[in-house]
């Protein structure tokens, strides 16, 4: 009788024990942008660091397109069991505004796990463009107008938003040329097929050091220690210009609490590792002083409130 009681107790406890064993298989990290951009690099650094903490591989899958909505949709169609997570960036805050038919809410349909990284963007020109300062660029743009061209990713991409914000804040005109990936637009600026762009130091800094591009300013409100030789656009005369690039790690609502706890703990431990911070610094990024999910949720709310009217004024037509 005693043995039967023990057997019954062990059978009853088996489901609970099984539920606690998270992850039970590799974790899939959906990155909604193309390979080689800053968000892709940040995601891969984070995946490498989280894997040994979780005890399972964290497998990156790039699903780019339509201002992150393609990747976000794939993420939402995955089971809410914690085995699929999502790395959102600035376009996460505006994808519902740009694509009104997108069926998911950027706040309520995404559960923050951690505020991952941040960085400034850098305004650069091809060396053949006859400017060396932001005021000179603005004067040149007022002469060239639509004949000047700017390289950007698809509508809603971070460097696309950076260019649109420059048009609004500086009151200038230029032609924005869309690319599937920001890296391709940067290469065309180097090649002289485009005049200028605003993009991540991850791609830009090596090209500045080699003299293939000329840097004019950073996108954050104040100058950045990550690019110490350049002023901010606001300091250089574009009043109100401020754009920090960020990444937030998300799970789906409804993810079991034990999975959320494991994922949040793994992300926090990974971001606290000096080796991870060093790898991010090499990519031109830094971690946030407060990486908690609550800080991520607060940042996202602020970004949605700030960017929604700005994007609405852009009259975007992504098709």
N, C-alpha and C positions, 0 to 999 in steps of 0.2 A: 504493500500500500504506500509505504514511504517512497519507494522507487517510482511508483506511478505519479505521485505528487510532484516529484522532482522533474520527471519527464514532461508533465503537463506544463509546469512552470517554464521549463526551457523552451518549449514550443511556443508558448505565449510571448516570451521575450524575444524570440527570433526576429519578428518583423521590426521591432524597435531597434534591435542591434543593426539590422540591415539598413534602416533609415539613417543611422548615425554614420555609416561608412560613406562619407562624401569626400572626394569624388570617387565614383565606382568605375569610371572610365576616363579617357582623355577629355579635357575641357577645350571647347572650341571658342576662340576669340575672333569675333567678326569685326573687321576693320573696314569701314564703309568708304574708303578712298583707295587710290591706286598704290602700287608698290613704289617705294623709294622716297615718298614725301615724308614730312616730319611726323605726321600722325602714325604712319606705318612704322617708322623707326622707333618711336616711343612705344608703340604697341608691342613690337618684337622684344625690346629691352624688358618691358614689364612681363611678357609671357615667359621669357627665359628665367627671370627671377622668381616668378610665382610657382613654376613647375616643381622644383625640388621641395618647396614648402608644402604644396598640396600633395605631393607624392605621385602625381600623374602628369603626363605631358600637357602643355597648353599649346594647342595647335592654332596658328594664325591662318585666317582665311580672309583675303581681300575681296570684298564685293562692292565695287565702286559703281557710281552712276546716279544721276538725277539728284544732286545735292545731298547725298547720303541716304536718300529714301529707299534705294534698292537694297542696300545693306541692312538698313533698319527694318525693312519688311521681312527679309530673310530671317533676321534675328527674332522678330515677333512670331514667326511661324514655327519656331523651335519650341520644344517642351519647356515649360517653366520649372525646370528641375535643377538649375544652376550649372548644367553642363554646357550651356551656350551663353557667353557673355559678349558685351558690345562696348567698343571704344568710340565715344562720340567726341566731336570737336565743335568749333564755333558754328558750323552750319547746322548742327543739331538744334540750335536755338531758333533758327529761322526757316527750317524746312517746311513747317506747316504754313507759314506765311507765303513762301514762294510756290509751294505746291498745295493749294487748298484741298485738293482731293485726297491727299495723303491721310489715311484713316486713323493714324495713331497720334496721341498727344505727347509732345516732347517731355512733359512733366509727369503726368499721371501714368503713362504707359512704360516708363523707364525708372527703375529703382537704382539710385546711385550706390556704388560700392566704394569709390574713392575719387578724390580730385588728384589727378596723376601728375601733369606737368604743365609748364607754361613757357612762353618765349615771345620776344618781339618779332615782328616782320621787318624786313629791310627794303627800303626803296632804292632801286638800282636802275642805271641806264647803260645802254651800250656805249662804249668809250667814244664812238663817232658822234654821239649826240653832243652838241656844243654847250653843255652846261656843267657846272661843278657845285652848285648849291641849289637848295630848294627854291628860293626866289627866282633864280635863273631858269629853273625848269618850268615854273609857273608862267613866267613871261614867254618862254618858248612855246608852251602849250597854247597860250592865248593867241599866238601868231599862227600856229599850225592847225589848231582845232582838230577836226575829224581826221586830218591827214596824219596826225600822231597816233601811234597804235600801242596798245597795252596788252600784255599776255595774261590770260587768266584761265582757271579751270571752269568747268561747267557752272551754270547759275547756282548760287548758294555756296560755292567753294570759298574757303577763307580768303584766298588772294583775290578772288572776284569781288567779294565784299570790301576788301581793303581798297581796291581801285574805285569802286562805286562811292565809298566814303570820301575818298580824295576828291572826286568830282563834286560832291555835295558841299564839303567843307571849304574847298578852295575856289569853287565857282568856275571851274575850267571844263573844257570839253576835249575828249579824245575817243578814239574807237577802241572798244574792248574786243579782243579776238579770243573766242573760246577754244579751249583745248580739253581733251579728255583727262589730262593729268597736268598738274602744275609744273612738274619737272620738264615736260616737253616745251612749255612756254618759256621757261628759264633758258633752255638750250637755244631757242630761237632768238632770244634777246642777245645771247652770246654771239650767235651767228650773224646778227645784224638784220634779221628779218622782222624783228620787233624793236621798238624804241626803248621801252622800259617796262618794269613790273614791280610788284611789291610781294616779296615771298620770304620763306623761312631762312634763317642763317644756316640751317643744316645744309641747304644746297648752295646758298649764296656766298658764305665766307670763303670757301676754297677758291671760288672764282674771283673774289675780290683780291685775295692774296696773289693770284696769278696775273692780275691785271686784265682779266677777260671781261670784267664788269666794273663800273664805277659806282660806289655807294654814296648816297646823299643824306639819308636819315633813317631812323628807326620809327616804328609805328606806335610805340607805347607813349603815354602822356609825358613821361620824362625819359631822359637818356638812360640806356641800359648798360650795366656792367658786362653783359654778354657781347656787346658791340661798342666798346668804350670810345672809339674814335669818331662816332657819328652823333649829331644832335637828334632830338626827337622832331617829328614833323610839327608838333605844336610849338616847340621852341624855335623852329625855323620859320614860323609865320602862318601855319595852317591851324588857326584857332579851333579848339575843340576836337582835334583829331586824336583818337586814342583807341588802339586795338591791340589787345593781348591775345595771343593764340593759346588755347587751352585744350586739354583732353580730360574727359570724365569716363570712368569705367562703370558700366551699368549691368544689372541683371534684370530679368523680367519680374513684374509684380506677380505675386503668387509663388515665388521661389520659396521652398521650405526654409524655415528659420535656421536650421543647422547648416544648410548650404550657404545661406547669406553670411552667417557667422564665419564659416571657413574661408569664403572668398574675400570678405572684408579684412579678416585677419591676415591672409596671405598677401593681399595688396599692401596693407599697412607695413608689414614686415619687409616686403620687397622694396618699397619706396624709402624705407629707413636705412637700407644697406648702403654704405659708402661706395661700393663698387657700382651700384645702380646709379647713384647720383653722379658718379664720375662718367659713366657711359652716356648719361643724358647730357651732361655738360659738354662732352665732345660733340654732341649733336646740336649744340646751341640751345639747350633747354635747362630748366631748373625745376626742382620740386616745389610744391607750395608749403608755406609754413604750417598750414592746417589742411591736412588731406582727408579729414573725416567725411563720411557721407553727408552729414548735415551741412558742412561747408560747400560741398559740391552742389547740393540742392539749392542753397542760397545763391551761389554764383549763377546757376542756370536760370533761376527766377529773375535775377537782375539782368542777365543778358537777353532774355526774351523780352522783358519790358523795354530795354534800351534799343534793341535792334528792330523790333516789329515796326515802329513808325518810320525808321530809316529805310527799311527794305520796302515798305509800302510806297514810299516816295520814289523808289527806283523804277516803278512800272515795268518790272521784269516780265518777260514772256518766254518761259523756259520750254513751252511746247508740250 
